[in-house]
Structure formats: C-alpha cells, structure tokens
Amino acid sequence: MKKAIIFDVDGVITQSGISKEGIILNILKNHNLYNLNGVPEIFRRWLNRLVLLDKIYEIQAFDKQLVLDDINTQLAALESQVPLIPQTFEFIQNNYRDYMFFTNTSLPKQSLKEIFTRLDMWQYFMELLAYDDGSKRENIEYVMQVYKVQPQDILFIDDNKAHIDAVESTGIHTLLFEQDWVCLEKKINTIFN
C-alpha cells in the first residue's frame, strides 16, 4: 500500500504573495464584524473561512452567505493567478507514482479546481479536498476511511501551525512547510524512514 501525502495548497503548492488574511480582515471590518467582542481572537486562530464565519455567528447573527460570497469574490482573482512553488512542484512531478497525493485546503472547491486546471496538476492527485468537503481534520479522516490508509502512512504538509495542531490527534505525520535550504524530498524521506 502506498503512503499518502496530503498537501495544503496556498503556501505549500502555490504562493499567493498577498496576504489572504488581510483581505478577509478588511471584509470583516467592512461588515462590522471584526470589532465584535472575541472576534479578533477567533480571527487569529487561522480557521478556514466557513469555520471562521460560523464562530463569529455564534457571537452575533449576520448574513453568513453574503460575507462568504464577498470573501470568495475578493479572493478569487488572487487565487486564480498564483504561481507554483518550484520545490513542491518538482517533488510532486518526481514522486506522484510512489505516493498517493491529496489536497486539503481552505480554498473553495471551485477555486481549487480552477487553479489545478490552469496549472495542469490534476494528473498527480488522487483527490482534491477543499473546505467545502470538510475541515482539515475531517478531510484527513476521510482519506483514512475511504482509501484505507493507516495514520502512520499519512503525511500532512501545511504552512500554518494552527492547521497542523488541528489534526495532531489523528496520529498522522505532519510537516510544517517552510521554503528553506533542505529539499522537500529529504524532509519527507526522514519522516517516512
């Protein structure tokens, strides 16, 4: 059975170059949500956009779909123009036959599909999972159940420590992604060997 590597997308496979968090922050401010008691703390937890809005809704009711549509619209242009991170793309191209590759991203599914079509990345991945499919943890549990992969045979790579922490109790391997002088293949070989 092949081992599975589950990639976050923005910051691991692609690089946006512009802070999505800054865009979301401005949208929350425009909808008079950021200054609600407790919202700055929730925002700093780096939740995906659906969970973020659900948590804010628990504090005060608002039109979640309107705010989500605003976020998705403003981020769509940014997400459609992102370049690949060469180190990650090289690893994916060289190793897709040896591993089962999945995404696990906070991007909307439609944006994810558009990015992978534009970058011609579909052929390397078993399945593309996005926030529409579930939380980071739920998507990892899905891979375990549907593809019958044991936790010790799964690696989740994300550039956000909060997302790594959110899946820790699943028992899988995790890697906090950084673009540095150590090649990704060497890091992964160290984890699985």
N, C-alpha and C positions, 0 to 999 in steps of 0.2 A: 504494500500500500504506500502510495506517495505521501510525503509530508505536505502540509498545506501552509502557504504563506498568504496572509490576509493584509492587504495594504490600505492604509488611509490614502486618499488621493491628493488633496491640496496640501502641499508642504512635504509630500513624500514621493509621489509620482510626478506631480506638476507643481510649478511655482507661480503663485499669483503676482507677487511683487507689490501688491497693495493690500493693506490690512482689511480683511473682511470684517473683523471685529469693529473697526472704526466706522464702517458703513452701517453695520447693524446698530451700533451705539447711536449714531445720528438718527436712524429711523425710530428707535425707541424714544429718543428725545422729541422728535417731531410729533409723535403720537402721545406725548405727555405721559410716558410710562417709566422712563428711566429714573425720574426723581421720586417715584413711589418708595415708601419705606421698605427696605430689604432688596430692592431690585438691583442696585449696584453690586451687592454681594452675590446675587444669583448670576448676574452677567459675568462676573469674574471666574465663575466655575467652568466656563468654556463648554457649555452644553450645546447640543445641536439645536437648530432654530426651532423645531417643533417643541422639544422639551423646555427650552427657554421660555417660549410663549405660554406653555401650559403652567409653568411655575409662576410666571407673572400673573396669569389669570387667576391663580389661587389667592393672590393678594387683592386684585381688583378685576372685575369683569370688563372685557373690552371685545371688540370685533377681531378675534384672532385671525380669521381668514384674510381680512383687509390688511393687517400688519404683515402676515406671512406673504401675501401677494406682493406687497411693497418691498419686502426683503428680497424675495425671489427675483423680482423685476430688476432691482438695482444691482444685484449680484450677477445676473445672467450675462451681461456684457463682459464683466470681468472674468467670469468662469469660462466663457467661450473663447477667450484669447490666450489662455495660459500656455506657457511653454513647458516642455518636458524637463525634468531634472536628469541630465545625462547619465549620472552614476546609476540611478534607479532603472532608467530605460535600458541601459546596457545589461544590467543584471537580469531584467525580465526577458530580454531578447535571447540571452545566452542560456537561460535556465528554465524556460517555460515547459520544456519536455520532462524535466526532472521533478517538478513540484506541481501541485495544484494551486493556481493563483486565483485570489478573490479580491474584490474591493470591499471596504467597509468605511463609508464616508458620510459626512454630514451634508454633502451636496444633495440637492433634489435629484431624483432618478432621471428626470428628463435632461437636466444639465449634464449629469454623468454620461448618459448615452450620447449626447451631442459631442462632448469632449472626446470620448473614446472613438467615435466615428471620425471626427476631424483628425485625430492623431493616429488613426488606423491601429488601434490597440486591442480590438475585440478578440482576435485570434489567440491571444496569450492567456486569456482568463476563462475560468470555468463558469463564473457567475459574477455579475456586478451587483453589489448590495449597497443601498443608499439609505438615507434616513427614512424614506418612505417605507422601507422594509422593516425597520426596527431600530432600536438603539444599538450602540456599538456592542454591548453585551449580548443583546438578543440576536444580532446578526452572527456573532461568533457561535452562539448556541445552535443556531440554525445550521451552520456549516458542520458542526459536530454531529447533529442528528441526521441530517439529510445525506451527507457524504460519508457518514460512519467513520469520522476521524477522531482519534483519541486526543485528549488535551496535550499530551507530551509530544504529539506530532504536528502541532499547530504553532505558528509564529505570527503574532500580530505586530505590525510596524506602524507607528503613529508618531507625529512630531509634537503631540500635545500630552504632557504628563497627566493631566486630568483624565484623558481618554484611556491611557494606559492603566491608571488606577481604577477606572470604572470596570475593567474586565479582569482584574487581578484574581478575583475569587473563582474564575473559571478553571484555573490551573494550567492555562496555556503559557507558552513562552511569549515574552514581549520584548520589543526593542524600541527605545526612544530614538527616533531618527534624527541624525544630525549630519549635515554635509561637512565632512572633515577629511583628513588625510587617510583614514582607514577605509578600504573599499568595502562596499556593502556585502559582497560575496564572502569576504573574510569574516565579517561580523556574523553572518548567518551560519557559516560553517562552524564557527566557535560555539554557537548556541546549540546546533543540532548534533554536534560530535563531542 
